[in-house]
Amino acid sequence: MPFRHYPPEDVSLMSRVLDDCVATVVGGQDLDAVTLDGINMRCAQLILGAVAQGERDPEALKRIVLKKIAQPHRVDTVMLAFMSG
């Protein structure tokens, strides 16, 4: 993904959505750091992609991320999505 500049309000929005998505996917599971980093990375990639296409609605961003990686909300599904790119 090419380098992009985002205004502070977009960075704040993306950060909030990332936190919400990761919390939903993790769902209170006790995960190792590598797994948690993978979840964070995949969620961030999906958020950045959606924002780059013009999406700014936080609920829509969450739906996009969770639809792609959390069906069902399980870590093994997230890691397979992350590893397959």
C-alpha positions as CSV (number, residue, x, y, z in Angstrom):
1,M,0.0,0.0,0.0
2,P,1.5,3.4,-0.9
3,F,2.3,6.0,1.7
4,R,-0.7,8.2,2.3
5,H,-1.3,11.3,4.5
6,Y,-4.4,11.3,6.6
7,P,-5.8,14.3,8.6
8,P,-5.9,13.9,12.4
9,E,-9.6,13.2,12.4
10,D,-9.2,10.3,10.1
11,V,-6.3,8.9,12.2
12,S,-8.5,9.2,15.3
13,L,-11.4,7.5,13.5
14,M,-9.2,4.6,12.3
15,S,-7.6,4.2,15.7
16,R,-11.0,3.9,17.4
17,V,-12.3,1.4,14.8
18,L,-9.1,-0.6,15.1
19,D,-9.5,-0.9,18.9
20,D,-13.2,-1.9,18.5
21,C,-12.5,-4.5,15.8
22,V,-9.6,-6.1,17.7
23,A,-11.6,-6.2,20.9
24,T,-14.4,-7.9,19.0
25,V,-12.2,-10.5,17.3
26,V,-10.2,-11.3,20.4
27,G,-13.3,-11.5,22.5
28,G,-11.5,-11.8,25.8
29,Q,-9.3,-14.7,24.7
30,D,-5.8,-14.8,26.3
31,L,-3.6,-14.6,23.2
32,D,0.2,-14.6,22.7
33,A,1.8,-11.4,21.4
34,V,2.5,-12.8,17.9
35,T,-1.2,-13.7,17.4
36,L,-2.4,-10.4,18.8
37,D,0.0,-8.5,16.5
38,G,-1.3,-10.5,13.5
39,I,-4.9,-9.6,14.4
40,N,-3.9,-5.9,14.8
41,M,-2.1,-5.9,11.5
42,R,-4.9,-7.5,9.5
43,C,-7.5,-5.2,11.0
44,A,-5.4,-2.2,10.3
45,Q,-4.8,-3.3,6.7
46,L,-8.5,-3.7,6.1
47,I,-9.3,-0.3,7.7
48,L,-6.7,1.5,5.7
49,G,-7.9,-0.1,2.5
50,A,-11.5,0.9,3.2
51,V,-10.5,4.5,4.2
52,A,-8.4,4.8,1.1
53,Q,-11.5,4.0,-1.0
54,G,-13.4,6.8,0.8
55,E,-15.2,5.1,3.6
56,R,-15.4,7.2,6.8
57,D,-18.4,5.8,8.7
58,P,-17.1,4.0,11.7
59,E,-19.9,1.4,11.8
60,A,-19.4,0.6,8.1
61,L,-15.6,0.3,8.6
62,K,-16.3,-2.2,11.5
63,R,-18.7,-4.2,9.3
64,I,-16.1,-4.3,6.5
65,V,-13.3,-5.6,8.7
66,L,-15.4,-8.1,10.7
67,K,-17.1,-9.5,7.6
68,K,-13.7,-10.2,6.1
69,I,-11.9,-11.7,9.1
70,A,-14.3,-12.7,11.8
71,Q,-16.8,-15.2,10.4
72,P,-17.0,-16.6,13.0
73,H,-15.1,-14.4,15.5
74,R,-12.3,-16.9,15.9
75,V,-8.6,-16.3,16.0
76,D,-7.8,-19.3,13.8
77,T,-9.9,-17.7,11.0
78,V,-8.2,-14.4,11.5
79,M,-4.7,-15.9,11.3
80,L,-5.5,-17.8,8.1
81,A,-6.8,-14.6,6.6
82,F,-3.7,-12.8,7.7
83,M,-1.3,-15.4,6.4
84,S,-3.0,-15.7,3.1
85,G,-2.7,-12.0,2.6
